Amino acid sequence: MNIRNHKKKFSSIEALFQHFFTENGYQSSDQLLFLIVLVDFFRPKNPKEKTTVSIESLLRYLTENENHKEVLKNYLSDVLQKRKFSRMLSDTGILRDSDFMYEVKKRISDKLLPFQPEKDTLEFVLNQVFFKSSDPIWITKIPFEELQQFFDVVEFETIYNTVSEKSVLSEVMNAMSLISQRMSGRAMENDVIKMVPEYDDLESPFVAFENEFHSVKKKIKDGENHFVTSDDLNYKQLLILHKQCEEYVDKAFGNSSKFGISLKVNQSLLRIRQQLHRIKVLLSSLVINSEIDKKNNTIHLALRLIKYNCHKNNVRQLINESTQLISYEITQHTAKTGEHYITESKSEYFLMLKAAVGGGFIVGLLCIIKTLLSKIDTSAFGHAFYYSLNYSIGFITIYLLGYTLATKQPAMTAATLIKALESGMKKQSKNENKHSSFAQLFARLFRSQFIAFVGNVFMAFPVSLLGIWLIDYIFDYNIAFEKSAKLLNDLSPISSAAVFHAAIAGVFLFLSGIISGNVSNKNKHNQVYFRIKEHPLLKQNFGKKKTEKIANWFENNWAGFVSNGWFGVFLGSTASIGIFLGLNLDIRHITFASGNFALGLYGANFFVDFWTIFWSIIGIGVIGFMNFIVSFLLSLGLAFRSRNIPLSELGLLRKSTWAYFKTRPSAFFFPVKDK
């Protein structure tokens, strides 16, 4: 029978039962087919709709048909009896390893081609029956009273009737034992212990929890009642120890700001946190305070098993949980760095202009050098190498000299803006707009970016023009003559892909900020600066003070050094990668666009029509805007993600910023005092 057509064939529960059951029992070669069809009969087309899912028709039919009720009871007993499921409780939905990429690949492959366990396990049944990720959603919409009635109608036994070796309660406790042992082992690993030096002289709460759980487990197995009450002293002690284990993990995560954190350690701590949550949920299955709790706990256990099995290959949840802390640590570094890119006073404003002029001077030279490098007869890879080297050396020089490259600010300042938003939320009162601090800080960022644009653009243009004139004057060779038309056309937003290429540059600006934060976080976690400071060979050859200066230089500059180097590689290799892939890939950056505009004009001996000049100037502005907005929005999104702030806040931020702009537009371009 085609299961997909069963609703057409079975218009009612009665027709479904009559097809699969006779008075003597179940008639089908596939033991699970009836259960699959029955679940699909009640499964709604849109499980996310806010409607109740009722199984009242099934309950009514079973009440009115004693024979089929008995047959169903025997059928469910055959299908579910003696099914192993302890590994489901201990493993399903919990990270299997500290290797993030392995876990992602494993879940994706299992999603495409689901793993099928042995047929004697409960996981096999659930894989066949509840195979959709949306199943837990609609099952929870079934009124709990109806589930209780179904439990009574088919005369299910509670899990507390026996604690034999293969009983349900034994499976639950075995899973809890396995989880507690795994937590103890993982918490004792060197990388995890290093995150919580506060516990060096204390007994591990995980070992204490494991020992206490064995006492509770023995009491349940040996006792007359196979459960404990909420007043049980051992159970209360177990809850206290569980709380201490949670505090241990929270402390380790909290110390990441002091010691940094690697993805492997993050995954280990996340796995322990997931296991703690799982064991806390399962602990409730051992507690009975009234007779009705036995039935309710049994039903809740069944619902949890379905939920765990359906969500075991959830890739989105894995990525969200695994990357949140790492992204937070990365953006914390960029937030500290970004504070230097936001001006407030007039003196800071003009210092930014001065730094931008210096950056524009170097970029003007880079434009000339790149034009000369383009004349080298080499492969696309060769050009990518030379261009990347040119860009990287230039950007690193700008960084080390304390100059500014326009559009570097947004990727470094988004997290700083989020800090302002967070502080605004904490300080808000009934009469305050919690987004006002964000709007004011954004205005400071925008005017800082504006003056950086001005400094870069108005310096890169004359330097490039002067440089190409000097080369022509000394060597009688116009280096941009053959490329002048392309240089000018590449700036036009209407006749070239300048907007798209500027967006690509914006992505690379964002990535350079990520690299800077990641390098800083890794070095902190691996104690790189402390290792340099205490390196015996360095201290012996340079002395303690000079070695400390070297360590301080690395601590303050290495992350920016690496990120600027990689930014140069990104910009220099994009066009060559586009040639290799046969795609129109390239980059456009506002400062380089200004320098190339000068080269294009000189290369054409200034015989350029008005519209070419017009669209080139417009193009430079559009390129700058795309550089800014793409890198800023990506960085803002990451900052939102790292602090678990909903993206719906963006709309409120936009309104608040626009309201502030209408009130004080000059604040977005010139330094003014905030009221």
C-alpha positions in Angstrom: 0.0 0.0 0.0 1.2 3.5 -0.8 1.3 5.3 2.6 1.1 8.7 0.9 -2.4 7.9 -0.3 -3.7 6.5 3.0 -5.8 9.5 3.8 -7.7 9.1 0.6 -8.2 5.4 1.3 -8.9 5.7 5.1 -11.4 8.5 5.5 -11.9 7.5 9.1 -10.3 5.7 12.0 -12.8 2.9 11.6 -11.7 2.2 8.0 -8.1 2.3 9.1 -8.6 -0.3 11.9 -10.7 -2.6 9.7 -8.0 -2.6 7.0 -5.2 -3.6 9.4 -6.9 -5.6 12.1 -9.2 -8.7 12.3 -10.6 -10.2 15.4 -7.6 -12.5 15.5 -5.0 -9.8 15.3 -2.8 -7.7 13.1 -2.6 -8.5 9.4 0.3 -7.1 7.5 3.8 -8.3 6.6 5.3 -5.0 7.9 5.0 -4.8 11.7 5.3 -1.0 11.8 3.1 -0.1 8.9 -0.1 0.4 11.0 1.7 2.7 13.5 3.2 4.7 10.6 -0.2 5.2 9.0 -1.9 5.9 12.3 0.6 8.7 13.1 0.4 10.1 9.6 -3.4 10.1 9.9 -3.2 12.7 12.7 -0.2 14.6 11.4 -1.4 18.0 10.3 -0.3 19.4 6.9 1.1 22.5 8.6 2.4 21.4 12.1 3.4 25.0 13.0 -0.2 26.3 12.8 -1.5 27.4 16.2 -4.3 24.8 16.4 -4.9 21.9 18.8 -4.4 18.4 17.4 -7.0 16.1 18.9 -7.0 12.2 19.0 -10.5 12.2 20.3 -11.8 10.1 17.3 -9.2 7.4 18.1 -10.2 7.4 21.8 -13.9 7.2 21.0 -13.4 4.3 18.5 -11.4 2.3 21.0 -13.9 2.8 23.7 -16.8 1.7 21.5 -14.9 -1.3 19.9 -13.6 -3.6 22.6 -12.1 -6.2 20.2 -10.0 -3.7 18.3 -8.9 -2.1 21.6 -7.6 -5.5 22.7 -5.9 -6.1 19.4 -4.3 -2.7 19.5 -3.1 -3.3 23.0 -1.4 -6.6 22.0 0.0 -5.0 18.8 1.6 -2.1 20.7 3.0 -4.5 23.3 4.6 -6.6 20.5 6.0 -3.4 18.8 7.4 -1.7 21.9 8.2 -4.5 24.3 11.9 -4.9 25.3 13.2 -2.2 23.0 16.6 -0.9 24.0 16.8 2.9 24.2 19.4 3.9 26.9 21.9 5.0 24.2 19.2 7.2 22.8 18.9 9.1 26.0 22.7 9.3 26.5 23.7 10.2 22.9 20.8 11.6 20.8 21.0 15.3 20.3 24.2 15.7 22.3 27.6 16.6 20.7 29.5 13.4 19.9 32.9 15.0 19.8 34.7 18.2 20.4 35.5 18.5 16.7 33.0 21.0 15.4 33.5 20.3 11.6 33.2 16.6 12.2 29.9 17.1 14.1 28.5 19.3 11.3 29.5 16.9 8.5 28.1 14.0 10.6 24.7 15.7 11.1 24.4 16.7 7.5 25.2 13.2 6.2 22.7 11.7 8.7 20.1 14.2 7.6 20.5 13.2 4.0 20.9 9.5 4.6 19.6 8.8 8.1 21.4 6.3 10.3 19.3 3.2 10.9 20.1 1.4 14.2 19.4 -2.2 15.0 15.8 -3.3 14.6 15.5 -4.3 18.3 16.0 -0.7 19.4 13.3 1.9 20.1 15.3 4.3 18.0 14.6 2.2 14.9 10.8 2.4 15.6 11.0 6.2 16.1 13.0 6.6 12.9 10.3 4.9 10.9 7.3 6.5 12.6 8.3 10.0 13.7 10.8 10.8 11.0 9.9 14.5 10.5 11.7 17.3 12.4 8.3 19.0 12.9 6.7 16.0 14.6 7.5 17.2 18.2 5.7 20.4 17.4 2.3 19.0 16.6 2.5 16.2 19.2 2.8 18.8 22.0 -0.4 20.3 20.7 -2.3 17.1 21.6 -4.1 17.9 24.9 -2.3 16.1 27.8 -5.7 14.9 29.1 -6.2 13.0 25.8 -2.7 11.4 26.1 -3.7 10.3 29.6 -6.9 8.8 28.3 -5.1 6.9 25.6 -2.6 5.6 28.2 -5.6 4.2 30.2 -7.5 2.9 27.2 -4.6 0.7 25.9 -3.6 -0.2 29.5 0.0 0.8 29.3 2.2 0.0 32.3 4.1 2.7 34.1 7.9 2.5 34.1 7.9 2.0 37.9 6.5 -1.5 37.9 9.8 -3.3 37.8 13.6 -2.5 37.7 14.7 -5.7 36.1 17.8 -5.6 33.8 15.9 -4.8 30.6 13.1 -2.7 32.2 12.4 0.9 31.0 13.4 2.4 34.4 16.7 0.5 34.2 17.3 1.8 30.7 16.8 5.4 32.0 19.1 5.0 35.0 21.8 3.3 32.9 21.7 6.2 30.5 22.0 8.6 33.4 25.0 6.7 34.7 26.7 6.8 31.4 26.1 10.5 31.0 27.5 11.2 34.5 30.6 9.2 33.8 31.2 11.0 30.5 30.8 14.4 32.2 33.3 13.5 34.8 35.9 12.4 32.2 35.4 15.4 30.0 35.5 17.9 32.9 38.9 16.4 34.0 40.6 17.1 30.6 43.5 19.5 30.8 42.0 22.1 28.4 38.8 22.3 30.4 40.5 22.4 33.8 42.6 25.3 32.6 39.5 27.4 32.1 38.5 27.1 35.8 41.7 27.7 38.0 39.3 28.5 40.9 38.6 24.8 41.2 42.2 23.6 41.4 42.1 23.0 45.1 38.5 21.7 45.2 37.0 18.3 44.6 35.4 18.0 41.2 31.6 18.4 41.6 31.1 16.0 38.7 32.8 13.2 40.6 30.7 13.9 43.6 27.6 14.0 41.5 28.5 10.6 39.9 29.0 9.0 43.4 25.8 10.5 44.7 23.8 9.3 41.7 25.0 5.7 42.3 23.6 6.0 45.8 20.2 7.1 44.5 20.3 4.4 41.8 21.0 1.7 44.4 18.2 3.0 46.6 15.7 2.8 43.7 16.8 -0.7 42.6 16.9 -2.2 46.1 13.9 -0.4 47.6 10.3 -1.5 47.6 9.2 1.5 45.7 11.2 2.0 42.5 11.4 5.8 42.8 12.3 8.6 45.2 10.3 11.5 46.5 11.3 15.2 46.2 11.9 15.2 50.0 14.6 12.4 49.8 17.9 13.6 51.2 20.0 11.9 48.6 17.9 13.4 45.8 18.2 16.9 47.4 22.0 16.4 47.6 22.0 15.3 44.0 20.3 18.6 42.9 22.8 20.7 44.9 25.7 18.9 43.2 24.0 19.3 39.8 23.8 23.0 40.5 27.5 23.1 41.4 28.3 21.3 38.1 26.3 24.0 36.2 28.2 26.7 38.1 31.5 25.0 37.1 30.6 25.2 33.4 29.3 28.7 33.7 32.5 29.8 35.3 34.6 28.2 32.5 32.6 30.0 29.9 32.8 33.3 31.9 36.6 33.0 32.1 36.8 33.0 28.3 37.2 36.8 28.5 40.3 36.3 30.6 41.9 33.3 29.0 40.4 33.2 25.5 38.7 30.0 24.2 39.3 27.6 21.4 36.6 26.0 19.4 37.6 22.6 20.8 37.3 23.8 24.4 34.0 25.5 23.5 32.6 22.3 22.1 33.8 20.3 25.2 32.1 22.7 27.6 29.0 22.8 25.4 28.8 19.0 25.4 29.0 19.0 29.3 26.3 21.7 29.4 24.0 19.6 27.1 24.7 16.5 29.3 23.9 18.4 32.4 20.6 19.6 30.9 19.7 16.0 29.8 20.4 14.5 33.2 18.4 17.2 34.9 15.4 16.4 32.7 15.8 12.7 33.3 16.1 13.2 37.1 12.5 14.2 37.1 11.6 10.7 35.9 12.8 9.3 39.2 10.7 11.4 41.4 7.1 10.4 42.4 5.1 12.5 44.9 1.7 11.1 44.1 0.2 8.1 42.2 -0.7 10.2 39.1 3.0 11.1 38.7 3.8 7.6 37.6 1.5 7.9 34.6 2.5 11.5 33.8 6.2 10.7 34.0 5.8 7.8 31.7 4.0 9.9 29.1 6.6 12.7 29.4 9.4 10.2 28.9 7.8 9.0 25.7 7.3 12.6 24.4 11.0 13.4 25.2 12.2 10.3 23.3 10.3 11.5 20.3 11.7 15.0 20.6 15.3 13.9 21.1 15.1 11.6 18.1 13.6 14.2 15.8 16.1 16.9 16.7 19.2 14.7 16.7 20.4 16.0 13.3 19.6 19.7 13.8 22.5 21.5 12.0 21.2 25.0 12.6 21.0 24.5 16.4 24.5 23.1 16.4 26.0 26.0 14.6 24.1 28.6 16.7 25.1 27.0 20.0 28.7 26.3 18.9 29.6 29.7 17.4 27.9 32.1 19.8 30.6 32.3 22.4 33.4 32.3 19.8 31.7 35.1 18.0 31.3 36.9 21.3 35.0 36.7 22.0 35.9 37.8 18.5 33.6 40.8 18.6 34.8 41.7 22.1 38.3 42.2 20.7 37.0 44.2 17.7 34.8 46.3 20.2 37.9 47.3 22.1 39.8 48.1 18.9 36.8 49.8 17.4 36.7 52.4 20.2 39.8 54.0 18.6 38.0 54.4 15.3 35.1 56.5 16.7 35.8 60.2 17.2 34.1 62.5 19.7 35.8 65.8 20.1 37.1 68.2 17.4 40.7 67.3 18.2 39.9 63.6 17.6 38.0 64.4 14.5 40.9 66.3 12.9 43.4 63.6 14.1 41.3 61.1 12.2 41.5 63.4 9.1 45.3 63.5 9.6 45.5 59.7 9.8 43.3 59.3 6.8 45.5 61.7 4.8 48.5 59.5 5.6 46.5 56.4 4.6 45.5 58.1 1.3 49.1 58.9 0.6 50.2 55.3 0.9 47.2 54.1 -1.2 48.1 56.6 -3.9 51.5 54.9 -4.1 49.9 51.4 -4.1 47.7 52.4 -7.1 50.8 53.3 -9.1 52.7 50.2 -8.1 49.7 47.9 -9.0 49.5 49.6 -12.4 53.2 48.8 -12.9 52.8 45.2 -11.7 49.9 44.7 -14.2 52.5 45.1 -17.0 54.5 42.1 -15.8 54.0 39.2 -18.3 53.0 36.4 -15.9 50.1 34.1 -15.2 46.9 35.0 -13.3 48.4 33.3 -10.2 51.5 35.5 -10.7 49.4 38.6 -10.8 47.5 37.5 -7.7 50.8 37.0 -5.8 52.2 40.4 -6.8 49.0 42.3 -6.2 48.5 40.6 -2.8 52.0 41.4 -1.8 51.5 45.0 -2.8 48.3 45.4 -1.0 49.4 43.5 2.2 52.6 45.5 2.6 50.7 48.7 2.0 47.9 47.9 4.5 50.4 46.7 7.1 52.4 49.9 6.7 49.3 52.0 7.1 48.4 50.0 10.3 51.9 50.2 11.8 52.3 53.9 11.1 49.0 54.6 12.8 47.3 55.8 9.6 43.7 55.0 8.7 42.2 53.3 5.7 38.6 54.3 5.1 36.0 51.5 5.5 38.1 49.6 8.0 36.1 51.2 10.8 32.7 49.6 10.3 34.0 46.0 10.8 35.8 47.0 14.0 33.1 49.3 15.4 29.8 47.3 15.1 30.5 45.5 18.4 31.2 48.8 20.1 27.8 50.0 18.9 26.2 46.9 20.3 27.8 47.6 23.7 26.2 51.0 23.6 22.8 49.3 22.8 23.3 46.9 25.7 24.2 49.7 28.2 21.2 51.6 26.9 19.0 48.6 27.7 20.4 48.3 31.2 20.1 52.0 32.0 16.7 52.6 30.4 13.9 54.1 32.4 10.3 54.8 31.6 11.1 58.1 29.9 14.2 57.0 28.0 14.6 55.6 24.6 16.8 52.6 25.0 18.2 53.0 21.4 19.2 56.7 21.8 22.8 55.8 22.9 23.1 53.6 19.8 21.9 56.5 17.5 24.3 59.0 19.0 27.3 56.6 18.8 26.3 55.7 15.2 26.4 59.4 14.3 29.9 59.6 15.8 30.9 56.5 13.7 29.4 58.0 10.5 31.1 61.3 10.8 34.4 59.5 11.7 33.9 57.4 8.5 33.0 60.5 6.5 36.2 62.4 7.5 38.2 59.2 6.8 36.7 59.1 3.3 37.6 62.7 2.8 41.1 62.3 3.9 41.7 59.1 1.9 40.0 60.3 -1.3 41.4 63.8 -1.4 45.0 62.5 -0.8 45.0 59.4 -2.9 43.9 61.4 -6.0 46.8 64.0 -6.1 49.4 61.4 -5.0 48.5 59.1 -7.8 48.3 62.0 -10.3 51.7 63.3 -9.1 53.3 59.9 -9.2 52.2 59.0 -12.8 53.2 62.5 -14.0 56.7 62.1 -12.4 57.1 58.7 -14.1 56.0 60.2 -17.4 58.3 63.2 -16.9 61.4 61.2 -16.1 60.9 58.1 -18.3 58.7 59.6 -21.0 56.2 56.8 -20.5 52.5 57.1 -19.6 51.9 53.9 -17.6 48.1 54.1 -17.7 47.7 54.9 -21.4 46.5 51.4 -22.4 44.3 51.0 -19.3 42.8 54.4 -19.0 39.4 53.5 -20.6 39.1 50.4 -18.3 40.2 52.4 -15.2 37.5 55.0 -15.8 34.8 52.5 -16.9 35.3 50.3 -13.8 34.2 53.3 -11.6 30.9 53.7 -13.3 28.0 52.3 -11.4 25.8 52.0 -14.6 28.2 50.6 -17.1 30.2 48.2 -14.9 29.8 45.9 -11.9 31.3 48.5 -9.6 28.5 48.1 -7.0 28.8 44.3 -6.9 32.6 44.5 -6.7 32.4 47.1 -3.9 30.1 44.7 -2.0 32.8 42.0 -2.3 35.3 44.4 -0.9 32.9 45.0 2.0 32.7 41.3 2.7 36.5 41.2 2.8 36.6 44.1 5.2 34.2 42.2 7.5 36.4 39.1 7.2 39.5 41.0 8.1 37.8 42.2 11.3 36.9 38.5 12.1 40.5 37.5 11.5 41.7 40.2 13.9 39.4 39.1 16.7 40.1 35.4 16.1 43.8 35.9 16.2 43.6 37.9 19.4 41.3 35.3 21.0 43.6 32.4 20.1 46.7 34.1 21.2 45.1 34.9 24.5 43.9 31.3 25.0 47.3 29.9 24.0 49.1 32.4 26.2 51.3 33.5 23.3 52.2 36.9 24.8 53.1 35.4 28.2 55.3 32.8 26.4 57.1 35.5 24.5 57.6 37.5 27.7 59.1 34.6 29.6 61.0 33.0 26.7 64.4 32.1 28.2 66.4 32.6 24.9 64.8 36.0 24.3 65.5 37.2 27.8 69.1 36.0 27.6 69.8 37.8 24.3 67.7 40.9 24.6 67.2 41.3 28.3 64.0 41.2 30.4 62.8 44.8 29.5 63.3 44.4 25.8 61.7 41.0 25.8 58.7 42.5 27.6 58.5 45.2 25.0 58.5 42.6 22.2 55.7 40.7 24.0 53.7 44.0 24.4 54.2 44.8 20.8 52.8 41.4 19.7 49.9 41.8 22.2 49.0 45.2 20.8 49.8 44.8 17.1 49.9 41.2 16.0 46.2 40.7 15.4 46.0 43.9 13.3 49.2 42.9 11.5 47.7 39.5 10.5 44.3 40.8 9.6 45.7 43.6 7.3 48.0 41.1 5.6 45.0 38.8 4.9 42.9 41.7 3.7 45.6 42.5 1.2 45.6 38.8 0.0 41.8 38.9 -0.4 41.9 42.1 -2.5 44.9 41.0 -4.5 43.7 37.5 -5.5 39.9 38.1 -6.1 40.3 39.0 -9.8 42.5 36.0 -10.5 40.1 33.7 -8.8 37.3 35.2 -11.0 39.4 34.4 -14.1 39.9 30.9 -12.9 36.2 30.3 -12.2 35.1 32.2 -15.3 33.2 34.7 -13.1 33.2 38.5 -13.1 34.8 38.9 -9.7 36.9 41.9 -8.6 37.0 44.4 -5.8 36.4 48.1 -5.7 37.5 50.2 -2.7 36.8 53.9 -2.4 40.4 55.0 -1.7 41.8 52.9 -4.6 38.9 54.2 -6.8 40.1 57.7 -6.2 43.6 56.9 -7.1 42.5 54.9 -10.2 40.4 57.9 -11.2 43.5 60.1 -11.3 45.4 57.4 -13.3 42.6 57.0 -15.8 42.4 60.8 -16.4 46.1 61.1 -16.9 46.3 58.0 -19.0 43.7 59.5 -21.4 45.6 62.8 -21.4 42.5 64.4 -19.7 40.5 64.0 -23.0 37.5 62.6 -21.2 33.8 63.6 -21.8 31.7 65.1 -19.1 29.5 62.0 -18.4 32.5 59.8 -17.9 33.8 62.2 -15.2 30.3 62.6 -13.7 29.7 58.8 -13.4 33.2 58.2 -12.1 32.7 60.7 -9.3 29.3 59.3 -8.5 30.8 55.8 -8.7 33.5 56.7 -6.1 30.7 57.7 -3.7 28.6 54.7 -4.4 31.7 52.4 -3.9 32.4 54.0 -0.6 28.8 53.6 0.6 28.8 49.9 -0.5 32.1 49.3 1.3 30.7 50.8 4.4 27.2 49.4 4.5 28.1 45.8 3.6 31.0 45.5 6.1 28.9 47.3 8.8 25.8 45.2 8.4 27.7 41.9 8.4 29.6 43.0 11.5 26.4 44.2 13.2 24.7 40.9 12.4 27.6 39.0 14.0 27.6 41.3 17.0 23.8 40.7 17.4 24.4 37.0 17.1 27.2 36.9 19.7 25.0 38.7 22.2 21.8 36.8 21.3 19.9 40.0 20.4 17.0 39.4 18.0 17.4 40.9 14.5 14.0 42.6 15.0 15.9 45.2 17.0 17.4 46.5 13.7 14.1 48.1 12.7 14.0 50.0 16.0 17.6 51.0 15.6 16.9 52.3 12.2 13.9 54.4 13.4 15.9 55.8 16.3 18.9 56.7 14.1 16.6 58.4 11.5 14.9 60.4 14.2 18.2 61.5 15.6 19.4 62.4 12.0 16.3 64.6 11.5 16.9 66.3 14.8 20.7 66.9 14.4 21.9 66.1 10.8 25.1 68.0 11.3 26.2 65.5 14.0 26.6 62.9 11.2 29.2 64.9 9.4 30.9 67.3 11.9 31.8 67.0 15.6 29.1 68.4 17.9 28.4 67.9 21.6 25.7 65.4 22.4 22.8 66.9 24.4 
